[in-house]
Amino acid sequence: MNMKQKTTNLVDLKVSLAKEFEDKSVKHEEFLNDIISFYCVNMTKNHAVGAKKLKMIAFNKSNDILNYTNHLYHLNQENIKLIECLYQKLDNSDQ
């Protein structure tokens, strides 16, 4: 397999990962919202924690999770760019 084919495969991989990330991040956010809603309802029924405080804590934690997921996705994209650049340099050195 030559370098151009590997570069093309990387481009396809980037597109595939972007689509997968978009689909999964929407589902992930919906899942977190469902879990948080369920948790808030149960905690406020027990009066263990005030509803507003609990919602704020849950909101911050879910944002942290989503931000970390987003960070990992972008880090992965940077690594793919680096691999693509290395393939191009190898291809140029072969010529």
C-alpha positions as CSV (number, residue, x, y, z in Angstrom):
1,M,0.0,0.0,0.0
2,N,1.5,3.3,-1.0
3,M,1.5,6.5,1.0
4,K,-1.3,8.2,-1.1
5,Q,-3.6,5.3,-0.3
6,K,-2.7,5.5,3.4
7,T,-3.4,9.3,3.3
8,T,-6.7,8.6,1.7
9,N,-7.5,6.0,4.3
10,L,-6.7,8.6,7.0
11,V,-9.1,11.1,5.4
12,D,-11.8,8.5,5.4
13,L,-11.0,7.7,9.0
14,K,-11.3,11.4,10.0
15,V,-14.7,11.7,8.3
16,S,-15.9,8.5,9.9
17,L,-14.7,9.6,13.3
18,A,-16.3,13.0,13.0
19,K,-19.7,11.4,12.1
20,E,-19.4,8.9,14.9
21,F,-18.5,11.6,17.4
22,E,-21.4,13.8,16.4
23,D,-23.9,10.9,16.7
24,K,-22.5,9.6,20.0
25,S,-22.1,13.0,21.6
26,V,-25.8,13.8,21.0
27,K,-26.8,10.4,22.5
28,H,-24.3,10.9,25.4
29,E,-25.8,14.2,26.2
30,E,-29.4,12.8,26.1
31,F,-28.3,10.0,28.4
32,L,-26.7,12.3,30.9
33,N,-29.8,14.5,30.9
34,D,-32.0,11.5,31.5
35,I,-29.8,10.2,34.4
36,I,-29.5,13.7,35.9
37,S,-33.3,14.2,35.8
38,F,-33.9,10.8,37.4
39,Y,-31.3,11.5,40.1
40,C,-32.7,15.0,40.8
41,V,-36.3,13.7,41.2
42,N,-35.1,10.9,43.6
43,M,-32.9,13.3,45.6
44,T,-35.6,16.0,45.9
45,K,-38.2,13.4,47.0
46,N,-35.9,12.4,49.8
47,H,-35.2,16.0,50.6
48,A,-31.5,15.1,51.1
49,V,-30.3,18.0,48.9
50,G,-32.0,21.1,47.7
51,A,-33.2,20.8,44.1
52,K,-31.4,23.9,42.8
53,K,-28.1,22.9,44.3
54,L,-28.4,19.3,43.0
55,K,-29.3,20.5,39.5
56,M,-26.3,22.8,39.5
57,I,-23.9,20.0,40.7
58,A,-25.3,17.6,38.1
59,F,-25.1,20.3,35.3
60,N,-21.4,21.0,36.1
61,K,-20.5,17.3,36.2
62,S,-22.3,16.5,32.9
63,N,-20.6,19.5,31.3
64,D,-17.2,18.3,32.6
65,I,-17.9,14.9,31.1
66,L,-19.0,16.4,27.7
67,N,-16.0,18.8,27.6
68,Y,-13.6,15.9,28.4
69,T,-15.2,13.8,25.6
70,N,-14.9,16.8,23.2
71,H,-11.2,17.3,24.2
72,L,-10.4,13.6,23.5
73,Y,-12.1,13.8,20.1
74,H,-10.0,16.9,19.2
75,L,-6.9,15.3,20.5
76,N,-7.5,12.3,18.3
77,Q,-8.0,14.6,15.3
78,E,-4.7,16.2,16.0
79,N,-3.0,12.8,16.2
80,I,-4.5,11.9,12.9
81,K,-3.3,15.1,11.3
82,L,0.2,14.3,12.6
83,I,0.1,10.8,11.1
84,E,-1.1,12.2,7.8
85,C,1.8,14.7,7.8
86,L,4.3,11.9,8.5
87,Y,2.9,9.9,5.7
88,Q,3.3,12.9,3.4
89,K,6.9,13.4,4.5
90,L,7.6,9.7,3.9
91,D,6.0,9.9,0.5
92,N,8.1,13.0,-0.4
93,S,11.3,11.2,0.8
94,D,10.5,8.2,-1.4
95,Q,10.3,10.3,-4.5
